[in-house]
Amino acid sequence: MRWLIICNVEYIESTPFFAAILYDQEGQRLDELILPFESYELALLTVRELADRNGVESFELWTSDNRLYVLSLQTAGIAGVIKHASDTTDTSQMVKHNSEILKELYKLTLKPPLPKWRAFLVSILSKLIKQVEGDGRYEV
């Protein structure tokens, strides 16, 4: 088995974070990181730095993000593999597990709850849209 890095862009509320996990040849989790997401190019540079920091020259990169996959194919030493989201759940679990710390560290504010009058309007409009679409009888 080759060295493996699983990475994705994950969200807490509406704030994107880049999460990456490094596994060695035996499948042991060696290193991980979560950073605020800035760009896909910077995310791939961060993956390369993660590998260099652990003395890894070439590795497989698993992701369920299409843009990360395309960029990984353009980079030497990275064997990009696009995977189903169920194969890369480690990153979402890691972000979910550390969400409270990340919220405090990056001072994320939660969205306020939807006022009752807006929730009422949303429910009415949703029902109206379903009626216009034909309750799923037609292809939209």
N, C-alpha and C positions, 0 to 999 in steps of 0.2 A: 504494500500500500504506500502511496505517496503522501507527502505532507499535504494537509488540507486546511483551507481557510473558508469558513462559511461567513458570508456577509450580506447584509441587507440594509435598506433604509426603513426604519421602524418609527412609529409615531406615538407620542404621548400627547393626548388631546389633539391639537392640530400642529404640534411642533415636531419637525423631523429630526431624528437622530440616526447616526451611522453606527451600526453595531457589527463587530467582527470577532470571530473566535478562531484560534489557531489550534489544530490538532497535529500531533506527531504521527510517525509511520505506524505506531501501534494503536492509534486511535485515542490516545490520552489527550485531554484538554490541557494545553500548555499556557496559553495566554489569551486574553480577551480585552476588548476596549469598547467603550461607548463614548461617542463625541457628537456635539451638535453638527448636523449635516449642513454643509455649505455648498458643495458642488460634487458632481460625479467624478470629475478629474481629481479633485483633492481627496476624495474617498479612495480612489485607486492608489494614489500616492501614499496614503496612510496605510493601506494594505501592504504595499511594498516595504514601507518602513517597519511594519510589524514583523514581516518575514526577515528582513535584514537584521533587526534587533535580536532575533532568535537564531541567526546563522543559517537561514534557509534561502537557497538560491532559486529553486524552481518548485512550484506547488500547484495543486488543483484549487480552483476557486469555485465554490458552489454558491449560487445566488438565484433568487427567484425574481430579481429585478432586471428587466430587459436592458436598460441602459448600462448597468454595471457589467452585464454579460458582454455586450458589444465592445465596451472599452477594454475588458479583459482579453478579448480576442486580438486586440490591436497591440498588446503589450507582450514583449518577449519574456519568457520565463514563467508566464502565468497560463495555465491550461484552464480556460473558463468553461464551466458547465452550467447550463440553465436547468434549474430544478423546479419541481412543483413546490408551492409554499409549504406543503406538509413535510417536505424533506429538509426544509431550512427553518423549522420552528425554534431551533435553539436560540436564534437571535431575538425573536419576539419574546420568548420566555425570559431571556436575560434582561431585556429592557423592561418587561412587565415586573420582574422581580426587583429591579432597582428603580422603579418609577418614582417612589416617594423621595429617594435620595436625589434623583435627577431634578425633580420639581423644586426641591429646596435649593440645590446647588445652582441651578440656572434661573431661579426665581420665576418659574412658570406660573401664570395665573390661570385658574380654571374659568371656563366659560360660565356665565351666570345662567341659571335655569330659564327656560322659555316662559315668558308670561302667559297666563291662562288665556287671555284673549287671542294671542298669536297661536297658541296650541289649538284653540277652537277653529281659527281660520285655516290652519294647516289641515286639520281633519276634514273640514268641509271641502276644501280645494282638492284634497286627495280623493275623496269620494266622487267629486265631479269629474276628475281626470279619469278615474276608473270607468265611469259611465260613458264618457266620450270615447274611450278606447274600446268599449264593448265588453268589459269584465273579462278580458283575456281571450275573447273569441277571435280576435283579429291579430295578425302579426304587426307589431309596431316597430 
